[in-house]
Amino acid sequence: MITIISGTNRFNSNTLKVSRSCLDILLASKIEAQLFSLEDLPKGFLNPNMFEERTKGFDELIQKNIHSADRFLFVIPEYHGSFPGVLKTFMDAISSKDVIDKKAMIVGVASGHAGGLRPLSHFTDVLHHLRVEVFSRKPKLSGVEKLLDKNGISDEKTLSNLKSQIELFMRF
């Protein structure tokens, strides 16, 4: 099972649209996959006691989206030269035992021209610290607004490239 994690809690983000396109690619290839958007985190997720007292709702999200997965595909936007703080907080709130020795692919999403190069590097460091095996090819979607319509990626060249990268990830 692959869990696609849309790495922002911003409502109806471009990141979520790219994540849905990744889900479509996986499902069309008959690969068992699910999508988890950080906008679905419980309302009381970020609180001073989140490390000591996890809510039932949060535990259920972890069971469904993290424990059940053997691979992750993170779609990560660039926020202020790195990845969103909510993604770091989410990763801090789960146990390293939940992700150790699993595999991950990271897709960068940015309005700018580097396609989220810095957040991909920063997040790779986090995953390596957690002993997650990170796929070396990291698609970077630059000028993402031009690649999308209201449902997802509409640019055929980008879709084709993403599909080939996901196919390689599945052999990783």
PyMOL commands that set and color helices and strands:
alter all, ss='L'
color gray80, all
select helices_A, chain A and resi 14-28+38-40+56-67+85-93+96-98+117-129+144-147+156-171
alter helices_A, ss='H'
color red, helices_A
select strands_A, chain A and resi 2-6+33-37+71-77+103-109+133-134+140-141
alter strands_A, ss='S'
color yellow, strands_A
deselect
rebuild
show_as cartoon
